[in-house]
């Protein structure tokens, strides 16, 4: 019964896993325990169930990271939002939220540039241009394309004003 006991121990961690908007430490522990179980008992009758539970918990972690990034953006913590989105892309490269988060990243960089001190504006607008180009390359048929294009036009205009003011000095 050792195999069943080991699965049930990992399963109990899964049952302890909270909803997505709470601390996900026990979710990560459950994933680790189930993965360890599968590594040791790959022919077990519980392997399919363990795999589906792991996938469910990874989706929960994706949702948690997605909501965290959106929350940083909504609070106006644009640098934190950008860092969180970059980490999300590393942790979940094929996730369903990548398109919307990449758009939010672009918009966050634009808003960060707008609210920056004059000496940082040009650099940050140029970073936003880079984010726009990445977004356009990766998601050319995005539903956010119209708004992204509008923001890009605003960036080009702002960079033009910066350039003209530098020429006058």
Secondary structure, 3 states (H helix, E strand, C coil): CHHHHHHHHHHHHHHHCCCCCCCCHHHHHHHHHHHHHHHHCCCCCCHHHHHHHHHHHHHHHHHHHHHHHHHHHHCCCHHHHHHHHHHHHHHCCCCCCHHHHHHHHHHHHHHHHHCCCHHHHHHHHHHHHHHHHHHHHHCCCCCCHHHHHHHHHHHHHHHHHHHHHHHHC
